[in-house]
Each structure stands twice: as C-alpha cells, then as structure tokens.
Amino acid sequence: MAYSTISHVGLLLIGVAAKTPDALAGTAYSLAGHAGVKGALFLAAGALLNRHETVDEHDLRGRGRGMPVANATFLLGALILAGLPPSGLWAMHAITEHAAGRLGWWWFTPVAVTASALTASAVLRVWLRVFRDAPAGDGRTHDHEDPETRTPLRSLPWTMSAPGAVLLAAALVLGLLPGGPIAQASAVFTDQAGYAALVLDGQVAHPHATPADPWTLSGLLGPLLSLVLAVLIAVHAVRRPTSGTRPHPVRRAADAAAGRLHALHSGHIGDYAAWLTAGVAVLALLTAGP
C-alpha cells in the first residue's frame, strides 16, 4: 500500500504542473481523498497485524474471513482507489481530465486510468486472497511479528475499527462537497498578479472562479474503465493455472511483462535515482508549452 502511493503522487504532480485553477482543485480533491482511504487501509492492516501477528499476504490467505470491518474496508478502499463515485479520487479524475484536455494533454486520461487500475488491483488482490480465498496450510505464521497487546484480543474494540470507518466514509463522500470554496482557493493560489499586488501594494485580490462539475460522461467512464481493469488484473493475480496444463497465451504474456518489471526494480538506490530522473524528464517534456 505504501508503494501504491507513489502512483497517486505522480497524478498530483501532473495537476500541479498544469498550473490552472481546475487542475489544482482536482489535486486538492485527490490529496484529501487519497489520505482518507489510505489511512483507513493502514488501520485495517493494523487490525490484521494485531489479530494474526503478520501482514504477509500469503500467510494471511483466507484468515481474514472473521473480520467483517477489515473485509469491508479493503473492498471499499480498492473501489475508491479505482475512482468510485462520489469519492475524492473520482472528482480528481473528472476535474483534472477536463483541465488537461483544455491544455491539449491527451495523455493524462490513459495515465490516470492505468495508475488507478494498478493501484486498486493491488488492494483488490489482497482482499481476494485474505478475505475471500480458502485458508491454506496449517494456519501458522512464517513472517511472525511480536504482538502489540499483552493478551491476545478475541475481538477488535470499536476504537480500532471506528477511525478507519470514519476516514473511509469521508473519502467516499468527498466529491459531494461544494466546489466553490475549493475553486476559489485554487484561483487565489494561481493568481500571480494578485500575489504581486498583495506583496507590493497590500491589495487583497478576490478572483472569481467557476466551480468545475465532475458529473460528466467522461468523468464517469474513466473511473469505470479503471475499475474493470483493476478487477481483471486482481483476478488474474490470484488465479493459479491447473497443474499440468499449459498457461493461456495472454497469461504467459502478462507473466513475462510482470517479470520484466520485477527485474527493472532492482532495489539499488542508483537505479531508482535514474528512474526518478527519467520520469521527471518525461513529465517535463509532456507538460512543456508549445
């Protein structure tokens, strides 16, 4: 879950690079919505750690069936990360896509759909394996961690489940908030002339900004496509070919592509510095003016 934040940070940087009130408003929705859903997911992971003394996905296979709150949190969290309306991440998709389209940034939609689908599929895969799959093995934990309480808890107290539920609910309804104050703040933030007048003359500018409407056809189709892709990727990840059968060509191609991606993520700091430099250069080329 921590690594998946990087993909959303990339979407935030695109919104900032646009430097328009609409794009920054979408960035604000995304920042708040992502913080809520990720906070809830980490709290649910903490509940799994408290109960089973591990957060290893394979050790937890099928062992989360008796934890309905964590079950619902992981499922709903995955859907929100894909852009489920009316969440803040859905509002980000719709508003920032509109702003990017006016700048001619046609590439934003496929980038946002891909990043959201991959992020959501990772969480959805965990949900399928931990909360829906049949338990495997002897139930013993191989990646053992020390318990966080002196005595094992038979059931999780409401103090451990309520904060995550509140954060998740806030992230889900964030897109219903009035866009006027957010658009106004974004307009003030991007008003260079107003900032200069404030510093040089002490005059406070009040630029007018029209709130962006996220309820558009394209704003709904993009997250829907992300959700469909996330489900397909997650199901592919948890399914295992029958012993002795030849894998489907599509699965072989996907496994080969995943193997190449794993090979590129060597873990060496120099390689990550090189990827960061390359990513910044590509983003600069894509967002550069004519």
C-alpha positions as CSV (number, residue, x, y, z in Angstrom):
1,M,0.0,0.0,0.0
2,A,2.9,2.4,0.7
3,Y,4.3,1.8,-2.8
4,S,1.0,2.5,-4.4
5,T,1.0,6.0,-3.0
6,I,3.8,6.8,-5.5
7,S,1.5,6.4,-8.5
8,H,-1.0,8.9,-6.9
9,V,1.8,11.3,-6.1
10,G,2.6,11.3,-9.8
11,L,-1.0,12.2,-10.6
12,L,-0.8,15.0,-8.1
13,L,2.3,16.4,-9.8
14,I,0.6,16.4,-13.1
15,G,-2.2,18.6,-11.6
16,V,0.3,20.9,-10.1
17,A,2.3,21.1,-13.4
18,A,-0.9,22.3,-15.2
19,K,-1.0,25.5,-13.0
20,T,-4.7,26.1,-13.7
21,P,-7.4,26.5,-11.0
22,D,-9.3,23.5,-12.2
23,A,-6.3,21.2,-12.2
24,L,-5.3,22.4,-8.7
25,A,-8.9,21.9,-7.5
26,G,-8.7,18.3,-8.8
27,T,-5.3,17.9,-7.0
28,A,-6.9,19.1,-3.7
29,Y,-9.7,16.5,-4.1
30,S,-7.2,13.8,-4.8
31,L,-4.9,14.7,-1.9
32,A,-7.7,14.6,0.7
33,G,-9.4,11.5,-0.8
34,H,-6.2,9.5,-1.0
35,A,-5.3,10.4,2.6
36,G,-8.6,9.2,3.8
37,V,-8.7,5.9,2.0
38,K,-5.1,5.1,2.6
39,G,-5.4,5.9,6.3
40,A,-8.4,3.5,6.6
41,L,-6.5,0.8,4.7
42,F,-3.4,1.1,7.0
43,L,-5.7,0.9,10.1
44,A,-7.3,-2.3,8.7
45,A,-3.8,-3.7,8.1
46,G,-3.0,-2.9,11.7
47,A,-6.1,-4.9,12.7
48,L,-4.8,-7.9,10.7
49,L,-1.4,-7.5,12.4
50,N,-3.0,-7.4,15.8
51,R,-5.1,-10.5,15.2
52,H,-2.7,-12.7,13.3
53,E,0.7,-11.1,14.1
54,T,1.7,-10.8,10.5
55,V,0.9,-8.6,7.4
56,D,2.3,-11.1,4.9
57,E,-0.3,-11.5,2.2
58,H,0.4,-15.2,1.7
59,D,0.5,-16.1,5.4
60,L,-2.9,-14.3,5.8
61,R,-4.6,-16.3,3.0
62,G,-8.2,-16.9,4.0
63,R,-7.6,-15.9,7.6
64,G,-9.5,-12.6,7.4
65,R,-12.9,-14.1,7.0
66,G,-13.9,-13.4,10.6
67,M,-13.1,-9.7,10.4
68,P,-16.0,-8.0,8.6
69,V,-14.8,-4.4,9.2
70,A,-11.4,-5.0,7.7
71,N,-13.1,-7.0,5.0
72,A,-15.3,-4.1,4.0
73,T,-12.5,-1.6,4.4
74,F,-10.2,-3.4,1.9
75,L,-13.0,-3.9,-0.6
76,L,-14.4,-0.4,-0.5
77,G,-10.9,1.1,-0.3
78,A,-9.9,-0.7,-3.5
79,L,-13.1,0.6,-5.3
80,I,-12.3,4.1,-4.1
81,L,-8.7,3.9,-5.3
82,A,-10.2,3.0,-8.7
83,G,-12.3,6.1,-8.7
84,L,-15.7,5.0,-7.3
85,P,-18.1,8.0,-7.4
86,P,-18.6,10.2,-5.5
87,S,-15.2,9.9,-3.8
88,G,-12.5,12.5,-3.9
89,L,-10.4,10.4,-6.3
90,W,-13.3,10.2,-8.7
91,A,-13.6,14.0,-8.5
92,M,-9.9,14.3,-9.2
93,H,-10.2,12.2,-12.3
94,A,-13.1,14.2,-13.8
95,I,-11.9,17.7,-12.9
96,T,-8.2,17.2,-13.8
97,E,-9.1,15.4,-17.0
98,H,-11.2,18.4,-18.1
99,A,-8.3,20.8,-17.3
100,A,-5.7,18.6,-19.0
101,G,-8.0,18.4,-22.1
102,R,-8.1,22.2,-22.4
103,L,-4.2,22.2,-22.4
104,G,-4.0,19.5,-25.0
105,W,-2.7,16.9,-22.6
106,W,-4.4,13.9,-24.2
107,W,-2.1,11.5,-22.4
108,F,-3.5,12.3,-19.0
109,T,-6.5,10.1,-19.2
110,P,-4.7,6.9,-20.1
111,V,-2.0,7.6,-17.5
112,A,-4.7,8.2,-14.8
113,V,-6.7,5.1,-15.8
114,T,-3.6,2.9,-15.8
115,A,-2.2,4.2,-12.4
116,S,-5.6,3.9,-10.7
117,A,-6.2,0.4,-12.1
118,L,-2.9,-0.9,-11.0
119,T,-3.2,0.7,-7.5
120,A,-6.7,-0.6,-7.0
121,S,-5.9,-4.1,-8.3
122,A,-3.1,-4.5,-5.8
123,V,-5.5,-3.8,-2.9
124,L,-8.3,-5.8,-4.5
125,R,-5.9,-8.8,-4.9
126,V,-5.2,-8.6,-1.2
127,W,-8.9,-8.6,-0.5
128,L,-9.5,-11.7,-2.7
129,R,-6.6,-13.6,-1.1
130,V,-7.0,-12.7,2.5
131,F,-10.8,-12.3,2.9
132,R,-12.3,-14.4,0.1
133,D,-9.9,-17.2,-0.5
134,A,-10.0,-20.6,1.3
135,P,-7.4,-20.9,4.1
136,A,-4.3,-22.9,3.2
137,G,-1.6,-24.6,5.1
138,D,-1.6,-25.2,8.9
139,G,-2.5,-21.6,9.8
140,R,0.9,-20.9,11.3
141,T,2.6,-17.7,10.5
142,H,6.0,-17.8,8.9
143,D,6.7,-14.0,9.0
144,H,5.9,-13.6,12.7
145,E,5.9,-10.3,14.5
146,D,5.6,-9.7,18.2
147,P,2.0,-9.0,19.5
148,E,1.1,-5.3,20.2
149,T,-1.0,-6.2,23.3
150,R,-0.1,-8.1,26.4
151,T,-3.0,-10.6,25.9
152,P,-4.5,-11.6,22.6
153,L,-7.7,-9.8,21.7
154,R,-10.6,-12.1,20.9
155,S,-12.4,-9.3,19.1
156,L,-11.3,-5.9,18.0
157,P,-12.5,-3.0,20.1
158,W,-14.5,-0.2,18.4
159,T,-11.6,2.2,19.0
160,M,-9.6,0.2,16.4
161,S,-12.4,0.0,13.8
162,A,-14.2,3.3,14.1
163,P,-11.4,5.6,13.0
164,G,-10.9,3.6,9.8
165,A,-14.6,3.7,9.1
166,V,-14.8,7.4,9.5
167,L,-11.8,8.0,7.2
168,L,-13.3,5.7,4.6
169,A,-16.7,7.4,4.7
170,A,-15.1,10.8,4.4
171,A,-13.0,9.7,1.4
172,L,-16.2,8.3,-0.3
173,V,-18.4,11.4,0.0
174,L,-15.6,14.0,-0.5
175,G,-16.7,14.5,-4.1
176,L,-20.1,15.8,-2.9
177,L,-18.5,18.8,-1.2
178,P,-19.3,22.1,-2.8
179,G,-16.7,23.0,-5.4
180,G,-17.0,26.8,-4.9
181,P,-14.5,27.2,-1.9
182,I,-12.0,24.8,-3.5
183,A,-12.2,26.5,-6.9
184,Q,-11.8,29.9,-5.2
185,A,-8.8,28.8,-3.2
186,S,-7.2,27.4,-6.4
187,A,-7.8,30.6,-8.2
188,V,-6.2,32.6,-5.5
189,F,-3.2,30.2,-5.5
190,T,-2.6,30.6,-9.2
191,D,-3.3,34.4,-9.4
192,Q,0.3,35.7,-9.9
193,A,-0.9,39.3,-10.5
194,G,-3.0,39.2,-7.3
195,Y,0.0,37.9,-5.3
196,A,2.2,40.7,-6.6
197,A,-0.4,43.3,-5.7
198,L,-0.6,41.9,-2.2
199,V,3.2,42.0,-1.7
200,L,3.8,45.3,-3.4
201,D,0.7,47.3,-2.7
202,G,-1.1,45.5,0.1
203,Q,-4.2,44.9,-2.0
204,V,-6.0,41.6,-1.5
205,A,-7.4,40.2,-4.7
206,H,-10.6,38.2,-4.9
207,P,-10.5,36.4,-8.3
208,H,-13.7,34.8,-9.5
209,A,-13.6,31.1,-10.2
210,T,-16.4,28.9,-11.6
211,P,-16.5,25.5,-9.8
212,A,-15.8,22.6,-12.1
213,D,-18.5,20.0,-12.5
214,P,-17.2,16.4,-12.1
215,W,-20.5,14.9,-13.1
216,T,-19.7,14.4,-16.8
217,L,-19.8,11.4,-19.1
218,S,-16.0,11.3,-19.5
219,G,-15.6,11.8,-15.7
220,L,-17.7,8.6,-15.1
221,L,-16.3,6.5,-18.0
222,G,-12.6,6.9,-16.9
223,P,-13.1,5.5,-13.3
224,L,-15.4,2.8,-14.7
225,L,-12.6,1.6,-17.0
226,S,-10.1,1.7,-14.1
227,L,-12.5,-0.4,-12.0
228,V,-12.9,-3.0,-14.7
229,L,-9.2,-3.2,-15.4
230,A,-8.5,-3.5,-11.6
231,V,-10.9,-6.4,-11.3
232,L,-9.3,-8.2,-14.3
233,I,-5.8,-7.7,-13.0
234,A,-6.6,-8.8,-9.5
235,V,-8.4,-12.0,-10.6
236,H,-5.5,-12.8,-12.9
237,A,-3.1,-12.4,-10.0
238,V,-4.9,-14.7,-7.6
239,R,-5.8,-17.4,-10.1
240,R,-3.4,-20.3,-10.5
241,P,-3.2,-22.5,-13.6
242,T,-4.1,-26.1,-13.1
243,S,-1.1,-28.4,-12.6
244,G,0.0,-29.9,-15.9
245,T,-2.0,-27.5,-18.1
246,R,-0.3,-25.0,-20.4
247,P,-1.0,-21.4,-19.4
248,H,-3.1,-19.3,-21.7
249,P,-1.1,-17.1,-24.1
250,V,-2.5,-13.9,-22.5
251,R,-1.4,-15.1,-19.1
252,R,2.1,-16.0,-20.4
253,A,2.4,-12.6,-21.9
254,A,1.3,-10.9,-18.7
255,D,3.7,-13.0,-16.6
256,A,6.5,-12.2,-18.9
257,A,5.7,-8.4,-18.7
258,A,5.5,-8.7,-14.9
259,G,8.8,-10.5,-14.8
260,R,10.5,-7.7,-16.8
261,L,9.0,-5.1,-14.4
262,H,10.3,-7.0,-11.4
263,A,13.8,-7.2,-13.0
264,L,13.8,-3.4,-13.5
265,H,13.0,-2.8,-9.8
266,S,16.4,-4.0,-8.6
267,G,16.3,-2.2,-5.2
268,H,19.6,-0.4,-5.8
269,I,19.4,3.3,-4.9
270,G,21.3,4.3,-8.1
271,D,18.7,2.6,-10.3
272,Y,15.8,4.4,-8.5
273,A,17.6,7.7,-8.9
274,A,18.0,7.0,-12.6
275,W,14.3,6.2,-12.9
276,L,13.3,9.3,-11.0
277,T,15.4,11.5,-13.3
278,A,14.0,9.8,-16.3
279,G,10.4,10.2,-15.0
280,V,10.9,13.9,-14.3
281,A,12.4,14.4,-17.8
282,V,9.4,12.7,-19.4
283,L,7.0,14.7,-17.4
284,A,8.8,17.9,-18.3
285,L,8.6,17.1,-22.0
286,L,4.9,16.2,-21.8
287,T,3.9,19.3,-19.9
288,A,6.2,21.8,-21.7
289,G,4.4,24.6,-23.6
290,P,4.4,24.9,-27.4
